[in-house]
Protein backbone atom coordinates (compact mmCIF):
# COMPACT_ATOMS: atom_id res chain seq x y z
CA UNK A 1 0.00 0.00 0.00
CA UNK A 2 2.82 2.42 0.88
CA UNK A 3 4.53 1.61 -2.43
CA UNK A 4 1.30 2.23 -4.35
CA UNK A 5 0.69 5.55 -2.62
CA UNK A 6 4.30 6.62 -3.22
CA UNK A 7 4.06 5.63 -6.89
CA UNK A 8 0.82 7.59 -7.29
CA UNK A 9 2.38 10.62 -5.60
CA UNK A 10 5.48 10.40 -7.81
CA UNK A 11 3.30 10.13 -10.93
CA UNK A 12 1.26 13.18 -9.84
CA UNK A 13 4.45 15.17 -9.22
CA UNK A 14 5.90 14.17 -12.60
CA UNK A 15 2.67 15.10 -14.38
CA UNK A 16 2.64 18.51 -12.70
CA UNK A 17 6.30 19.14 -13.53
CA UNK A 18 5.78 17.94 -17.12
CA UNK A 19 2.85 20.29 -17.56
CA UNK A 20 4.83 23.21 -16.17
CA UNK A 21 7.86 22.39 -18.36
CA UNK A 22 5.66 22.09 -21.46
CA UNK A 23 4.06 25.46 -20.82
CA UNK A 24 7.49 27.01 -20.23
CA UNK A 25 8.90 25.55 -23.46
CA UNK A 26 5.85 26.70 -25.40
CA UNK A 27 6.39 30.21 -24.06
CA UNK A 28 10.06 30.11 -25.13
CA UNK A 29 9.15 28.91 -28.64
CA UNK A 30 6.46 31.59 -28.95
CA UNK A 31 8.98 34.21 -27.81
CA UNK A 32 11.46 33.14 -30.50
CA UNK A 33 8.75 33.31 -33.16
CA UNK A 34 7.47 36.63 -31.85
CA UNK A 35 10.91 38.17 -32.10
CA UNK A 36 11.30 36.99 -35.71
CA UNK A 37 7.78 38.22 -36.57
CA UNK A 38 8.68 41.66 -35.21
CA UNK A 39 11.82 41.68 -37.34
CA UNK A 40 9.80 40.63 -40.42
CA UNK A 41 7.34 43.46 -39.93
CA UNK A 42 10.19 45.98 -39.65
CA UNK A 43 12.30 44.40 -42.38
CA UNK A 44 15.13 43.78 -39.95
CA UNK A 45 15.49 39.98 -40.11
CA UNK A 46 18.82 38.85 -38.70
CA UNK A 47 20.57 35.51 -38.86
CA UNK A 48 20.70 33.16 -37.22
CA UNK A 49 16.97 33.22 -36.70
CA UNK A 50 17.29 31.37 -33.33
CA UNK A 51 20.19 30.60 -31.06
CA UNK A 52 19.00 27.21 -29.72
CA UNK A 53 20.20 24.26 -31.78
CA UNK A 54 16.98 22.29 -31.23
CA UNK A 55 14.73 25.16 -32.33
CA UNK A 56 13.52 25.79 -35.89
CA UNK A 57 11.97 28.88 -37.53
CA UNK A 58 10.39 29.35 -40.94
CA UNK A 59 9.17 32.58 -42.56
CA UNK A 60 6.35 32.01 -45.05
CA UNK A 61 5.13 34.80 -47.32
CA UNK A 62 1.53 35.49 -48.38
CA UNK A 63 1.76 32.98 -51.24
CA UNK A 64 2.79 30.14 -48.89
CA UNK A 65 6.44 30.10 -49.99
CA UNK A 66 9.15 29.64 -47.38
CA UNK A 67 11.43 32.61 -47.82
CA UNK A 68 13.74 31.99 -44.87
CA UNK A 69 14.37 29.23 -42.33
CA UNK A 70 16.91 27.77 -40.00
CA UNK A 71 19.58 25.54 -41.62
CA UNK A 72 17.86 22.29 -40.56
CA UNK A 73 14.74 23.13 -42.61
CA UNK A 74 16.29 24.98 -45.55
CA UNK A 75 14.59 24.06 -48.82
CA UNK A 76 11.76 22.27 -47.00
CA UNK A 77 8.02 23.04 -47.18
CA UNK A 78 6.18 24.70 -44.26
CA UNK A 79 6.47 22.68 -41.06
CA UNK A 80 2.71 22.86 -40.27
CA UNK A 81 -0.52 23.05 -42.21
CA UNK A 82 -2.43 25.32 -39.83
CA UNK A 83 -2.33 29.09 -40.13
CA UNK A 84 -3.10 31.67 -37.50
CA UNK A 85 -5.86 34.20 -37.64
CA UNK A 86 -4.31 37.59 -38.50
CA UNK A 87 -2.75 39.26 -35.51
CA UNK A 88 -3.10 36.09 -33.40
CA UNK A 89 -1.02 33.08 -32.36
CA UNK A 90 -1.88 29.41 -33.01
CA UNK A 91 -0.23 26.45 -31.32
CA UNK A 92 -0.14 22.75 -32.17
CA UNK A 93 1.89 19.55 -31.91
CA UNK A 94 3.24 18.06 -35.13
CA UNK A 95 4.47 14.48 -35.32
CA UNK A 96 6.08 13.22 -38.53
CA UNK A 97 6.24 15.28 -41.68
CA UNK A 98 9.36 17.43 -41.55
CA UNK A 99 10.10 15.97 -38.12
CA UNK A 100 9.95 12.30 -39.12
CA UNK A 101 12.28 10.31 -36.92
CA UNK A 102 12.71 13.27 -34.57
CA UNK A 103 9.67 12.77 -32.39
CA UNK A 104 6.88 15.27 -31.94
CA UNK A 105 7.45 19.03 -32.01
CA UNK A 106 5.56 21.97 -30.56
CA UNK A 107 4.78 24.41 -33.40
CA UNK A 108 3.71 28.02 -32.85
CA UNK A 109 2.35 29.99 -35.82
CA UNK A 110 2.26 33.81 -35.64
CA UNK A 111 1.16 36.31 -38.27
CA UNK A 112 3.40 39.17 -39.37
CA UNK A 113 2.02 42.10 -41.38
CA UNK A 114 4.47 43.11 -44.13
CA UNK A 115 3.95 45.16 -47.30
CA UNK A 116 0.18 45.05 -46.84
CA UNK A 117 0.15 41.25 -46.64
CA UNK A 118 -0.06 38.72 -43.80
CA UNK A 119 3.01 36.56 -43.56
CA UNK A 120 3.43 33.59 -41.18
CA UNK A 121 6.31 32.85 -38.86
CA UNK A 122 6.52 29.23 -37.70
CA UNK A 123 8.70 28.40 -34.71
CA UNK A 124 9.13 24.92 -33.26
CA UNK A 125 10.92 22.89 -30.63
CA UNK A 126 10.80 19.26 -29.43
CA UNK A 127 8.10 18.32 -26.93
CA UNK A 128 9.07 17.71 -23.32
CA UNK A 129 9.55 13.96 -22.68
CA UNK A 130 7.36 12.36 -19.97
CA UNK A 131 10.33 12.10 -17.61
CA UNK A 132 11.23 15.78 -18.34
CA UNK A 133 14.92 15.20 -17.63
CA UNK A 134 16.75 12.02 -16.54
CA UNK A 135 18.09 13.54 -13.34
CA UNK A 136 14.63 14.80 -12.35
CA UNK A 137 13.03 11.41 -12.98
CA UNK A 138 15.78 9.71 -10.96
CA UNK A 139 15.31 12.21 -8.13
CA UNK A 140 11.53 11.76 -7.99
CA UNK A 141 11.89 7.98 -8.19
CA UNK A 142 14.45 7.97 -5.39
CA UNK A 143 12.24 10.15 -3.21
CA UNK A 144 9.26 7.85 -3.91
CA UNK A 145 11.26 4.77 -2.93
CA UNK A 146 12.51 6.50 0.20
CA UNK A 147 8.97 7.55 1.13
CA UNK A 148 7.67 4.01 0.57
CA UNK A 149 10.36 2.54 2.81
CA UNK A 150 9.88 5.26 5.43
CA UNK A 151 6.08 4.90 5.47
CA UNK A 152 6.32 1.11 5.66
CA UNK A 153 8.85 1.23 8.49
CA UNK A 154 6.96 3.90 10.39
CA UNK A 155 3.63 2.13 9.88
CA UNK A 156 5.10 -1.16 11.08
CA UNK A 157 6.54 0.53 14.15
CA UNK A 158 3.26 2.30 14.93
CA UNK A 159 1.23 -0.89 14.51
CA UNK A 160 3.70 -2.90 16.58
CA UNK A 161 3.63 -0.30 19.36
CA UNK A 162 -0.16 -0.07 19.25
CA UNK A 163 -0.60 -3.85 19.35
CA UNK A 164 1.98 -4.45 22.09
CA UNK A 165 -0.71 -4.19 24.81
CA UNK A 166 -2.83 -6.69 22.87
CA UNK A 167 0.10 -9.11 22.81
CA UNK A 168 0.51 -8.67 26.58
CA UNK A 169 -3.22 -9.29 27.09
CA UNK A 170 -3.09 -12.45 24.97
CA UNK A 171 0.00 -13.75 26.78
CA UNK A 172 -1.61 -13.13 30.16
CA UNK A 173 -4.87 -14.81 29.10
CA UNK A 174 -2.91 -17.92 28.08
CA UNK A 175 -1.60 -18.28 31.65
CA UNK A 176 -4.81 -17.54 33.58
CA UNK A 177 -6.58 -20.61 34.97
CA UNK A 178 -10.12 -20.98 36.28
CA UNK A 179 -9.00 -20.56 39.89
CA UNK A 180 -6.54 -17.73 39.32
CA UNK A 181 -7.12 -14.20 40.60
CA UNK A 182 -4.81 -12.71 37.98
CA UNK A 183 -6.06 -10.16 35.49
CA UNK A 184 -4.78 -8.85 32.17
CA UNK A 185 -2.61 -5.72 32.30
CA UNK A 186 -4.18 -2.36 31.54
CA UNK A 187 -2.24 -0.25 29.00
CA UNK A 188 -1.16 3.25 30.10
CA UNK A 189 -3.07 4.95 27.28
CA UNK A 190 -6.81 5.35 27.77
CA UNK A 191 -7.93 4.19 24.35
CA UNK A 192 -9.94 1.35 22.83
CA UNK A 193 -7.38 -1.26 23.91
CA UNK A 194 -7.67 0.04 27.48
CA UNK A 195 -11.44 -0.41 27.29
CA UNK A 196 -10.94 -3.90 25.84
CA UNK A 197 -8.61 -4.88 28.70
CA UNK A 198 -11.15 -3.55 31.24
CA UNK A 199 -13.94 -5.59 29.60
CA UNK A 200 -11.74 -8.71 29.66
CA UNK A 201 -10.99 -8.21 33.36
CA UNK A 202 -14.67 -7.76 34.18
CA UNK A 203 -15.49 -10.89 32.21
CA UNK A 204 -12.79 -12.83 34.07
CA UNK A 205 -14.23 -11.59 37.38
CA UNK A 206 -17.70 -12.77 36.41
CA UNK A 207 -16.33 -16.14 35.28
CA UNK A 208 -14.43 -16.54 38.54
CA UNK A 209 -17.56 -15.68 40.52
CA UNK A 210 -19.59 -18.17 38.47
CA UNK A 211 -16.99 -20.89 39.06
CA UNK A 212 -17.06 -20.12 42.79
CA UNK A 213 -20.83 -20.37 42.85
CA UNK A 214 -20.65 -23.65 40.95
CA UNK A 215 -18.14 -25.10 43.43
CA UNK A 216 -20.29 -23.90 46.33
CA UNK A 217 -23.39 -25.42 44.80
CA UNK A 218 -21.61 -28.73 44.13
CA UNK A 219 -20.48 -28.87 47.74
CA UNK A 220 -23.98 -28.19 49.05
CA UNK A 221 -25.59 -30.64 46.63
CA UNK A 222 -23.10 -33.34 47.65
CA UNK A 223 -23.94 -32.70 51.29
CA UNK A 224 -27.69 -32.98 50.62
CA UNK A 225 -27.18 -36.25 48.75
CA UNK A 226 -25.02 -37.71 51.50
CA UNK A 227 -27.70 -37.10 54.12
CA UNK A 228 -30.41 -39.48 52.76
CA UNK A 229 -27.76 -42.00 51.75
CA UNK A 230 -26.40 -41.97 55.30
CA UNK A 231 -29.95 -42.39 56.63
CA UNK A 232 -30.52 -45.44 54.40
CA UNK A 233 -27.19 -46.92 55.45
CA UNK A 234 -28.02 -46.40 59.13
CA UNK A 235 -31.45 -48.03 58.82
CA UNK A 236 -30.06 -50.99 56.87
CA UNK A 237 -27.17 -51.49 59.31
CA UNK A 238 -29.61 -51.34 62.27
CA UNK A 239 -31.77 -53.97 60.56
CA UNK A 240 -28.71 -56.19 60.05
CA UNK A 241 -27.41 -55.86 63.61
CA UNK A 242 -30.81 -56.05 65.32
CA UNK A 243 -33.27 -57.76 63.01
CA UNK A 244 -35.60 -58.55 65.90
CA UNK A 245 -36.12 -54.81 66.52
CA UNK A 246 -36.89 -53.99 62.87
CA UNK A 247 -39.84 -54.87 60.72
CA UNK A 248 -39.88 -54.89 56.93
CA UNK A 249 -42.70 -52.31 56.64
CA UNK A 250 -40.92 -49.88 58.98
CA UNK A 251 -37.60 -50.33 57.18
CA UNK A 252 -39.30 -49.92 53.82
CA UNK A 253 -41.05 -46.72 54.87
CA UNK A 254 -37.79 -45.24 56.14
CA UNK A 255 -35.82 -46.22 53.05
CA UNK A 256 -38.56 -45.03 50.69
CA UNK A 257 -38.66 -41.66 52.46
CA UNK A 258 -34.92 -41.26 51.93
CA UNK A 259 -35.22 -42.46 48.33
CA UNK A 260 -37.98 -39.89 47.73
CA UNK A 261 -35.66 -37.25 49.01
CA UNK A 262 -32.82 -38.41 46.73
CA UNK A 263 -35.21 -38.49 43.79
CA UNK A 264 -36.34 -34.94 44.58
CA UNK A 265 -32.73 -33.71 44.76
CA UNK A 266 -31.86 -35.39 41.45
CA UNK A 267 -34.95 -33.81 39.89
CA UNK A 268 -33.81 -30.43 41.19
CA UNK A 269 -30.40 -30.97 39.60
CA UNK A 270 -32.06 -31.76 36.27
CA UNK A 271 -34.14 -28.57 36.60
CA UNK A 272 -31.00 -26.57 37.20
CA UNK A 273 -29.35 -28.17 34.15
CA UNK A 274 -32.35 -27.20 32.01
CA UNK A 275 -32.32 -23.69 33.46
CA UNK A 276 -28.63 -23.24 32.60
CA UNK A 277 -29.40 -24.54 29.08
CA UNK A 278 -32.04 -21.76 28.75
CA UNK A 279 -34.87 -24.27 28.64
CA UNK A 280 -38.20 -23.05 30.06
CA UNK A 281 -38.98 -24.01 33.66
CA UNK A 282 -42.26 -23.91 35.51
CA UNK A 283 -41.98 -21.08 38.02
CA UNK A 284 -44.10 -20.66 41.10
CA UNK A 285 -43.82 -18.39 44.15
CA UNK A 286 -42.92 -20.14 47.41
CA UNK A 287 -43.36 -18.88 50.96
CA UNK A 288 -39.95 -19.77 52.35
CA UNK A 289 -41.03 -19.58 55.99
CA UNK A 290 -44.00 -21.90 55.44
CA UNK A 291 -41.84 -24.30 53.44
CA UNK A 292 -39.13 -24.58 56.12
CA UNK A 293 -41.77 -24.94 58.84
CA UNK A 294 -43.30 -27.87 56.92
CA UNK A 295 -39.89 -29.48 56.59
CA UNK A 296 -39.32 -29.12 60.31
CA UNK A 297 -42.68 -30.79 60.94
CA UNK A 298 -41.70 -33.75 58.77
CA UNK A 299 -38.73 -34.44 61.08
CA UNK A 300 -40.59 -34.76 64.35
CA UNK A 301 -39.82 -38.52 64.45
CA UNK A 302 -36.05 -37.96 64.56
CA UNK A 303 -34.11 -37.96 67.84
CA UNK A 304 -32.90 -34.42 67.08
CA UNK A 305 -34.42 -31.43 68.83
CA UNK A 306 -35.65 -29.21 65.96
CA UNK A 307 -37.21 -25.82 66.57
CA UNK A 308 -38.38 -23.34 63.90
CA UNK A 309 -38.70 -19.61 64.54
CA UNK A 310 -39.39 -17.98 61.18
CA UNK A 311 -41.01 -14.76 60.04
CA UNK A 312 -43.62 -15.24 57.29
CA UNK A 313 -43.65 -13.20 54.10
CA UNK A 314 -40.33 -14.27 52.50
CA UNK A 315 -41.54 -15.29 49.04
CA UNK A 316 -39.09 -16.51 46.39
CA UNK A 317 -39.41 -17.84 42.83
CA UNK A 318 -38.15 -21.40 42.46
CA UNK A 319 -37.14 -20.78 38.85
CA UNK A 320 -34.48 -18.25 39.95
CA UNK A 321 -33.02 -20.24 42.86
CA UNK A 322 -29.94 -22.37 42.48
CA UNK A 323 -31.66 -25.05 44.60
CA UNK A 324 -35.41 -25.36 43.98
CA UNK A 325 -37.80 -26.15 46.85
CA UNK A 326 -37.48 -29.93 46.78
CA UNK A 327 -33.74 -29.62 47.24
CA UNK A 328 -34.12 -27.52 50.39
CA UNK A 329 -34.72 -30.40 52.76
CA UNK A 330 -32.37 -30.71 55.68
CA UNK A 331 -32.24 -32.80 58.86
CA UNK A 332 -31.18 -30.03 61.23
CA UNK A 333 -31.53 -26.36 61.87
CA UNK A 334 -28.15 -25.91 60.17
CA UNK A 335 -29.64 -27.47 57.05
CA UNK A 336 -32.62 -25.14 57.24
CA UNK A 337 -30.28 -22.16 57.54
CA UNK A 338 -28.33 -23.34 54.49
CA UNK A 339 -31.61 -23.87 52.64
CA UNK A 340 -32.66 -20.32 53.37
CA UNK A 341 -29.31 -19.13 52.04
CA UNK A 342 -29.73 -21.08 48.76
CA UNK A 343 -33.31 -20.04 48.06
CA UNK A 344 -32.84 -16.26 48.50
N, C-alpha and C positions, 0 to 999 in steps of 0.2 A: 504494500500500500504506500509506504514512504517513497519507494522508487517510482511508482506511478505518479504520485503527486509531484515529485521533483521533476520528472520528465515533462509533465504537463506545464509546470511553471517555467521550465527551460524553454519549451516550445513557445509559450506565450511571450516570454522575453525576446526570443529570437524573432518572432513575428513583428513585435513592436519595433525592434531595432531595424529590421528589414524595411518596414514601412517608412520609418524616419529616414533611412539611408536612401531609399528610392525617391522620396520627395526632395531630399537635398540634392541628389544627382540630377533630377529633373530641373530643379531651379538653376543648377550650374549650366546645364545644356541650354536652357532657355536664355540665360544671360549671355552665353557665347553667341547664340543666334541673334539676340537683340542688339548686341554690339555691331555685328556684321550688317544687320538691317539698317542701323543708323548710318553706318559708313556708306551703304549703297544709296540711301536717300540723299546723302550729301556728296556723293561722288568722291569718296575718300577711302576706297577699299584698299586695305594694306595686306601684305602677305608676311608671314603665313596667316591664314584666316583664323586658326586656333593654335594654341600652344601645347595642348594636351595631345599626346601621341594616339590615344584611343578615341579621340573625338573627330568627327567628320562634319564638314559644312559644304553645302551646295547653294549656289545662287542661280535661280531660274528666272528667265525674263518672262514677259507677258505672253510670248508664243510657246512657252513650255520648254525652251532650250536651255540647257545648263551652260551658263557663260563662265562660271568659275567654280572651283571646288578644291578641296584638299587633295594632296597627291594620291591618297589611297583610292579616291573615286574619280580621278581624272579620266575623261572620255567615257564615263558611264552615264546611264540615264538617271532621272530623278530617283532618289532613294525611297520615296513614298508616293502613293497615288492620291492621298487626300490633300486638299488645299484649304487654307484658312479663309474665313470671311475677312474681307478687307478691314484693316486696322485691328485685327484680332490675332489670337494665338491658338493653334490647334496642336494637340498632343496625341500620340499613339505609339504602339509597340509593333515593330516590324520584325518578323522572323523569316529568314530566307531572302530570296531576291538578291539584292546587292550584298547582303550579309550572309549568304549561304556558307555554312561551315564555320561561321563566327558567332553563332548563338543569336539571341534576340537583342534588338537595339531599341532604345527609347528615341523617338523622333519627334522633334518640335518644329512645327511649320509656322513662320511669321511672315506677314505681308510687309512689303516695303514700297512706298510710293515713289516712283522715279519717272521723270519725263512724261508725266500725265498718265502713267500706266502702273498697274499693280504687279510688282515682282514678288517672288517667294524666296525666302531664305530657309533652307532646311538645315537643321543642326541635329546631330545624333551622338549617342554614346552607348556603350554596352549596359544591359540591365544589371542590377545588383543581384549576385547569386544568393540563393536561400540562406547560406551560411554567412553572408556578408563578407567576412574576411576569415581566413583560417585561424588566426590567433584569437579572434573574438569567439568563434565557435568552440575552440578548445577551452577557452576561459569559462564560457557558460556551461559547457559539459562538465568541466572539473568542479565548478561550483555546485552543479546539480548532484553529482556523485557525492561530494562532501556533505551536502544537505541531506541526501538520502541516508548516508551512514550516520550522520549526527542525529537525525530524527529517529532512526531505528534504535540507536544506542540509548538515546534519551528516553524514548518510549518504553524500551525494555527495562530500563532502570526504574522509571516511574511505576510501571506495572508490578515489577518485582517488589518495590518498596510498599506499594499499596496492598499487595496480596500477602506480604509477610505476616500480618496479624492473622489472616485466614489460615496460613500454614501452621502457625502456632496453635490456633483453635483446633485444627484437624489433628495435630499431633497430640494435644491434650485429650481430645475425645477418644483417641485410640487407646489411651491408658486408663481411662475412667471405668471402673467396674460398677456393678449395681449397688454395692455397699459403700462406695467411696463418697466422701464429702467434698472431694475436689471439684473445682469449677474451672471453666476455660478462662484464660486471661483476657482482660479488657484492654483494648488498645488505647494509647494516650489521646488520640484524636477522637473527638465526638462527631463521628460520621456514621454512615450506614453500617459499616463493619462493627462499630461500637454497639449500635442497636442490635445487630445480629448476635453478637456475643452475649449481650444482656438477655435476649430472648432464649438463647441456648441455655444459659445458666438458670433462667426461670423454669424452663422445661425440665432440666436435670433435677431441680428442686422438687417439682411436682412428681417426677418419676420416682425419686427417692422416697417421697412421702407415700406414694402409692405402694411401693415395695414394702415399706414399713407397716402400712395398714394390712397388706396381704400377709406378712409374717405374723402380725398380731392376730389376725383372723384365723390363720391356720393353727396357731397355738391354742386359741380359745375353742375352735372346733374340735381339735384333738382332745382337749380336756373334756368336752361335753360327750364325746364318743366313748372315752374311757370310763365315764361314770356308769352308764347302763351296762357296759361289758363287765365292769367290776362287780356290779350288783348280781348279774347272772352267774358269774364265777362263784361269788359267795354263796348264793342259794344252792348251786349245784354241789359245791364242796360240803355245805351243811347236810345236804341230802345223802351224800356219800358217807360222811362220818357218822351221821345219826339218822339212819333211815327210819327208825321207829318213831322219830319225832316229826317226820315230814310225810305229807300225803301228796299223791300225784296231782290232784286238783289244785292244792295250794301252791305247789312248785310250778305248775303250769301257769297259774294266774300271775305269779311273780315274774316268771320268765317272759310271758307274753307282754306284760306291762313294760318291761325293759326293752323288748323287741319293738313294741310300738314306739317307744321313745327313739330308738335307733333309726327306725323307718322314717319318723318325722324329721330327724336331723338330716338324714340323707336326702329326703325330699327338699328340705330347705337349701341344702347345698346345690341341688339341681336347679332350684329357683334362682339362686345367686348366679349360677353359670349362665342361665338363660338371660338374666338381667344384664350381665356383662357382655353378652352377645347381642344386646339391643333387641331381644325378643320381648314381645308384650307380656306383662305379668298382670294378674288380677290384683288390684290394690283395694284395700279396705282400711278404714280408720280403726285403731285399737286403743282402748283405754288401758294404758300401761299399769295403772294402779290396780284396776279390777283384774287384769290378767295375772299379775304377780300374786295377788291375794288368792286367786283360784288355784294357782300352782302350790302355794303354801298349804291350802286346804287338802290338796291331793296327797300330801306327805304327812298326814297326821298319824299314819300307822308306823312311822319310822321311830327308832329310839332317840332321834335327835330332837332337841327342844327348839322349835321353829316359831318365831313370832314375827308378825308383819305389821308395820306401822307406816302406812303410805297415805299420801294426800291425793285424792281423786282429781281428775281434770287433765292429766298428762296424756294427751292423745297423739299417737304417731301413726304414720302410714307404713304398712309393712313392705310396700314396694320399694321404699327408699332406704330401708334398714339393711345393714350388712347381714344381720341374722334375723330372719322373719320370726313371727311369734312362736311357731312350733319349736324352734331351736332354742328359745329362751326358757329352758326348763332345768332348774338346778335342784340340788338336794340339800342346800344349806342357804343361810342368809347371805353368805359370800357369793354363792351362785346367783342369787336374786339381784345382788348389787351389780355383778358383772353383766347380768341380763339387762338391767336398766341402763348400763353404760353402752351396750351394743345397740339397743333399740332407740336411742335418742340421737 
